[in-house]
Amino acid sequence: MAVKFEVNELLLCAWIDAAGRTRRQTYSPDQVDLVHSDSLIWLKVFLRLSSRWPVVAAC
């Protein structure tokens, strides 16, 4: 999920669901925990591995 922009203290977020559809939703800042991309290194590794081998389940 990525925060696209802020309007009147609401955050417009966008993400791609498991079916590949783009989803959008607004949230208050209290509902969202912001993380930096450095802390998502495991996700980058997972995406690289899943591009080579099929993924059955992930936790």
C-alpha positions as CSV (number, residue, x, y, z in Angstrom):
1,M,0.0,0.0,0.0
2,A,1.2,3.5,-0.8
3,V,0.0,6.8,0.3
4,K,-0.7,8.8,-2.8
5,F,-1.6,12.2,-1.3
6,E,-3.2,13.9,1.7
7,V,-6.4,15.9,1.6
8,N,-7.8,17.6,4.7
9,E,-6.1,15.2,7.0
10,L,-7.2,12.2,5.1
11,L,-4.7,9.9,3.3
12,L,-5.6,8.5,-0.1
13,C,-3.9,5.1,-0.3
14,A,-3.6,2.7,-3.2
15,W,-2.6,-0.9,-3.5
16,I,-3.0,-4.0,-5.8
17,D,-5.0,-6.9,-4.4
18,A,-4.4,-10.6,-4.8
19,A,-6.4,-10.6,-8.0
20,G,-4.3,-7.9,-9.6
21,R,-6.9,-5.1,-9.3
22,T,-5.9,-1.6,-8.2
23,R,-7.7,-0.6,-5.0
24,R,-8.0,2.8,-3.4
25,Q,-9.3,3.9,0.0
26,T,-9.0,7.0,2.3
27,Y,-7.8,6.6,5.8
28,S,-7.1,8.9,8.7
29,P,-3.5,9.2,9.8
30,D,-4.3,7.3,13.0
31,Q,-5.3,4.3,10.9
32,V,-2.0,4.0,9.0
33,D,1.4,3.0,10.2
34,L,4.1,4.5,8.0
35,V,7.2,2.4,7.3
36,H,10.2,3.2,5.2
37,S,11.2,1.1,2.3
38,D,14.4,0.1,4.1
39,S,12.4,-1.9,6.5
40,L,10.7,-3.9,3.7
41,I,13.8,-5.7,2.4
42,W,12.1,-9.0,3.1
43,L,9.3,-8.0,0.8
44,K,11.8,-7.3,-2.0
45,V,13.4,-10.7,-1.5
46,F,10.0,-12.4,-1.5
47,L,9.0,-10.6,-4.8
48,R,12.2,-11.6,-6.5
49,L,11.9,-15.3,-5.4
50,S,8.3,-15.5,-6.3
51,S,9.0,-14.2,-9.8
52,R,11.2,-17.3,-10.3
53,W,9.1,-20.0,-8.5
54,P,5.4,-20.3,-7.8
55,V,4.3,-19.3,-4.3
56,V,1.6,-21.4,-2.6
57,A,1.3,-19.5,0.7
58,A,3.1,-16.7,2.5
59,C,3.0,-15.7,6.1
